[in-house]
């Protein structure tokens, strides 16, 4: 996972420090070089990347502020090529965890009609003819927001959809078993992503899938550890409050 090491401190808001990892500039270089066909000037490619990460940043703030709302700890966000990481530590309760995770995709849901409204207004104002680059940028950011929501909500751990699934299952299966089920389902999702990446020759998707697989495996190992802890004999009258 990316950390503040090798990252630039951008700003601090609501007690949350935002860092930009050095590898983020690789995305800018890629966008400027390979996505020039969308605009008449490559400067707009840079604005597209900035807009993308602005959406990601708002998504991560959704996680962080929701975690704070339920009494958890959230004080750091790191932006890097695979998106953003909000370091959140909600109270170990299924409801608190569910809200901390679901608030991120909810930001994308809120942004969607706003961006769609801007696209509609731009058409009314004849921006496709008068300001084609700006119109194209707004339209692409709307598509990006929808795409990020759909991708994130897939039930593949550790993406938001997988963690939401785990939080819901927590109500019925407990902490360790819910994580175990979510990670096992996540492995099937990772396998599907790998096949898709290979079939399309998409190196970017392949790298993202490797990152997901590593974190899914970590979650699986943690679930096994929690399960072992839950089986340790306890004194009569005492139970584990979180397993």
Secondary structure as UniProt FT lines:
FT   TURN            5..6
FT   STRAND          7..13
FT   TURN            14..15
FT   STRAND          16..21
FT   TURN            22..23
FT   HELIX           24..34
FT   HELIX           36..38
FT   HELIX           43..69
FT   TURN            70..71
FT   STRAND          73..80
FT   TURN            81..82
FT   STRAND          83..89
FT   HELIX           94..124
FT   TURN            125..126
FT   HELIX           127..130
FT   HELIX           132..153
FT   TURN            157..158
FT   HELIX           160..173
FT   HELIX           175..200
FT   HELIX           203..230
FT   TURN            236..237
//
